Amino acid sequence: MDALDREILSILRHDARTPYTEIASTVGTSEGTVRNRVERMTEDGVIERFTVTTRTGNIKAMIEVRVAVDVDTRTVTDKMAEWEEVDFVWQVSGEEDIVLIVDAADTQGVNELITQAREMDEVVRTKTRLILDERLG
């Protein structure tokens, strides 16, 4: 990945629907070059998916999860990624092992996710933070 790839990714992070012609004009190359690079980055797994950020009025939260030492974290994250309200599941370093970014209809929905996590045998504890505001970087 070179500087041009990083410029293209930066634009797509802010708005994944930006037309390739507009990206090409911004970065100083052709539309075909942008198209080819995006296709290559997608095939190589650099771009995992194109997604939508919404302002639904829902409650967004970060649920931090610690699992037991002898647990395969990937198995737990795979299960949690299937939960409907979960937008992202990250394996992280530090005190906690997993972070869920969730988008629930209300605080009861967030609480149900916390309960669901705590009921898993692999989970040792959870810590929750409500997301009050978010900005694109």
VENMO-V468663 format. One record per pair of residues at least 24 apart in sequence whose ideal C-beta (glycine too) atoms are under 7 Angstrom apart, sorted by sequence separation. I is the first residue (numbers start at 1). GAP is how many residues later the second one is. If there is no record, write none. Layout:
# VENMO-V468663
i;gap
I;GAP
I;GAP
This chain:
# VENMO-V468663
i;gap
73;24
85;24
4;25
73;25
8;26
85;28
8;29
66;29
8;30
66;30
67;30
83;30
65;31
66;31
67;31
96;31
5;32
64;32
65;32
4;33
65;33
83;33
16;34
16;35
64;35
65;35
5;36
62;37
63;37
62;39
63;39
61;41
60;42
60;43
76;44
1;45
58;45
59;45
58;46
76;46
56;47
58;47
59;47
59;48
61;49
59;50
63;50
59;51
63;51
71;51
65;52
63;54
68;54
67;55
67;56
68;56
67;57
65;58
66;58
66;59
65;61
64;62
63;63
64;63
63;65
61;67
62;67
61;68
61;69
62;69
61;70
59;71
60;71
14;122
